[in-house]
Amino acid sequence: MFGLSELAIILIVVIAVIAVKKGPELTRTAGRSARILKAEARAAKAGRPESRVVPGEVLRPGTTGESEPGHGAR
């Protein structure tokens, strides 16, 4: 059977493989979240709403990006 050190090495290799595949996607998502959070904090500090534009986000013409009343998350 495997000892503790062998299991630790296998776990490290598995984590490394997953990090290589999902790493760029996770960092991109974290960057978007940080930009949104920063914009929201800046708007709250200024006391006025600030429009936020996230690269890669697509909005239809005439929409504000806010959820409309009566249209909750699905």
MODELLER restraints for C-alpha pairs under 7 A, 6 or more apart:
rsr = mdl.restraints
at = mdl.atoms
rsr.add(forms.Gaussian(group=physical.xy_distance, feature=features.Distance(at['CA:39:A'], at['CA:52:A']), mean=6.84, stdev=0.5))
rsr.add(forms.Gaussian(group=physical.xy_distance, feature=features.Distance(at['CA:43:A'], at['CA:49:A']), mean=5.47, stdev=0.5))
rsr.add(forms.Gaussian(group=physical.xy_distance, feature=features.Distance(at['CA:43:A'], at['CA:50:A']), mean=5.42, stdev=0.5))
rsr.add(forms.Gaussian(group=physical.xy_distance, feature=features.Distance(at['CA:59:A'], at['CA:65:A']), mean=6.66, stdev=0.5))
